[in-house]
Amino acid sequence: MTVADLTIDPSCRAALHARSLADPDGFWLEQAQRLDWITAPTKAGDWSFAESDFHVRWFDDGVLNVSANCIDRHLATRGDQVALIWEADDPAEEPRRYTYAALHEEVCRFANVLKSRGVAKGDRVTIYMPMIPEAAFALLACARIGAVHSVVFGGFSADALAGRMEDCGSSIVITADEGRRGGKAVPLKACVDEAARIFTGIETVVVVRATGTAVAMQEGRDVWYDAVAATVSAQCDPEPMAAEDPLFILYTSGSTGKPKGVVHTTAGYLLWAALTHATVFDYRAPEVYWCAADVGWVTGHSYIVYGPLANGATTLMYEGVPNWPTASRIWEIVDRHQVATLYTAPTALRALMKEGDGYVTATSRASLRVLGSVGEPINPEAWRWYHDVVGEGRCPVMDTWWQTETGGHMITPTPGLPLKPGSATLPFFGIAPQLLDADGKTLEGAAEGNLVIAASWPGQMRGVWGDEQRHFETYFRTFPGVYTTGDGARRDADGYYWITGRVDDVINVSGHRMGTAEVESALVLHDAVAEAAVVGMPHDVKGQGIYAYVTVNADVEADAALAKTLRDWVRHEIGPIATPDAIQFAPGLPKTRSGKIMRRILRKIAEGDVSSLGDTSTLADPDVVTDLVRNRVC
Ligand code: WTA
């Protein structure tokens, strides 16, 4: 029995999972044959989560190139097949299509442009792009020459961009004149200019002409991509990379401090992205597959670019937003391109569900075969709507639980597995989840606790850029010997997992991770603010919203105008996704006598659950709570 049998006989899944854990070396060396190696590996996993000997390596003696795996190896068999379809923000604009042969040419040229600017193996290249094909070309071009890409979501601020570039020592950024989303322009180049004033180490800016708008170009630093591309060759040999050479850095929010640069390496990551994409979506080339995420998030990395292209898929990339110009847009795109697999986030589904079924039923959707969900827990109501209305009951919903750190799907259904609305179901091959209580005791059978993973898997992150210790401290300190996910979960009597959400100070806004500490730091940077505490609150569409408690400085008027100013401030400091949904001015915050803010109480108040505030007797000043409850906003 092999993984290929799974699509024919779903009952293989349990046996394959058992084998992947009992014989990881045999299982993973067999799976590794999915990739095209320059030197095939002779070993699979080599890892230890113990503090004294902490290391994670996979396929260590293998040599390969990711871009060759995603492009070159398909040329002989499917050079004329469409690799990438691009759907513009404006539905009136003609979609663009690139065959594998065309993709090869584009990526080679892009790689040569980078080389011509002095980029070499191991250099960090920042990508700050709209959702245009050149974003995918840029990722693959870096992979081709062994440069490490660091994609910064185009919705992040100049400050956030500068901070991430400085953190990984990146002196080059690829951007576009402007992006477009929902009919509005996103001034990316202007943001890069601002970032370059903050981080003076930016030496090269490669600007892709996307909308054609006029932008300022700084002589010696800024170059138009098309001008350089016209001067370079369309041939570029892929660089042989060791399995454990870094492929990319992706910054993600944690519960403390600045965002961490999560590092993924070459072979294990690619295998994980490819295997999960092939099996979870039961991908059958040349069907059209569409992941509606942004390439700025890990979902875009693994499931728009690397996984699908490694599998020789036709992957669709969409520039715009789900509800523009109308709430039918997603379904119109499905029909226009005969999409077989749609992979999106619950927040988009909830927003579209609110508009009524008419926008969906006005379209055919007959091409759909598999549906996917990612980024946050999907509530059973949204799940049913997705399954019954969008998929007309014929398409299984793959509720995929995973994280930036995990590289790809971890707990997920595969087609054919009996589904339960709201459950991510069972662990994928090689994944050994456990539930632990607060003391670290393993819970058996049906239980609820901290979700941890007991064994390494190929797609596991390999480090935090520039901070080895932070990697260990963040994921392996609280519960020794296992990887701590930061999520809570419940396991039912059938062994199915139900993710209950973050157990740390990370909030999940519209499927995007936001650290409460980041929003707090942004708020206290404002002159009017003395202190701030940020927690999550329930939100109908976003899943969670951002609720900020703010104590202003003496002599500052805490009024509606200031609340608006602070909202705009955070937007500018971090980006629109960090904008607080509610700001409550508070003369004081609930603190223990040792000065620690009691977030548990702040969370309850934000949730409107004020009848069960628990023990407040340890507070330095219990009256603070009475005031907070009285002045709750929303
Ligand atoms: C949450 C996104 C429930 C979870 C791929 C996790 C989910 C965080 C699901 C990672 C799901 C993601 N069900 N919760 N299917 N998928 N999450 O790093 O809290 O942006 O820890 O990766 O999103 O977010 P990240």
Boltz pocket constraint, residues with backbone or C-beta under 6 A from the ligand:
constraints:
  - pocket:
      binder: B
      contacts: [[A, 252], [A, 297], [A, 298], [A, 299], [A, 373], [A, 374], [A, 375], [A, 376], [A, 377], [A, 378], [A, 399], [A, 400], [A, 401], [A, 402], [A, 403], [A, 404], [A, 405], [A, 411], [A, 424], [A, 485], [A, 486], [A, 487], [A, 499], [A, 501], [A, 502], [A, 508], [A, 511], [A, 512], [A, 513]]
      max_distance: 6.0
